[in-house]
Amino acid sequence: MDTVTLHVVGVASHRAYLQYWGIDAGVFPRSTDLVLINGYYGLVNQSALAFLGILANLE
């Protein structure tokens, strides 16, 4: 996987989570390794949801 993709997905995931709670993302910065880990989990999660959506439409 590309590091840039993981970083972008990780930052987007972190910001979306904090915005859900109404918190500014600048208040809780994350280190690069945690952003990449969040990006990995976010990418795997979205891929699994897409796969399940495809399977649901095949029936």
N, C-alpha and C positions, 0 to 999 in steps of 0.2 A: 504494500500500500504506500501511497505517496504521503510523505510527511506533511506537505502543504494541505492536502485534502483532510487529513486527520486534524490539523490545527484549525482549519476553517470550521469544520463540523464541531469540534470541541468548543471553540469560542461561541459559535451560534447556539449550541446546546446550553452552555453556561449562562449566556445572556437571556435566552428564552426562559430558562428555569427561574432566574431571579426576577425577570419582568412579570412572570406569573404571580409572584408574591408581592409585586410592587416595589422591588428593591433595585436601586441603581447598581449596575454591574461594576462600576468603578470602586464601589465600597469594598467589595470582596474579590480582589484580584487573585488569579490562580497562577501557579508556576507552570512552566512550559510542559513539564512531564505530566502533570495532572490534566492539562488541556488536551494533550495527545491521547491520554487514556480515556478521557470523556469523548473525544472524537472517535476513537475506536468503538466504544460501546454505542455511541449514537449511530454510527455507520452500520454496525451489525444489527441494531434494533430496527432501523429503517429498512434494511435489506430483508429482514425477516418479515416485517409487516407487508412489504411489497410482494414477497413470495406468497404469503398467505392470501393476499388480495387476488393474485393471479390464480391460485388454486381455487378460491371461492368462485371466481368467474368461469372456471372451466366446467363446472357442474351444470 
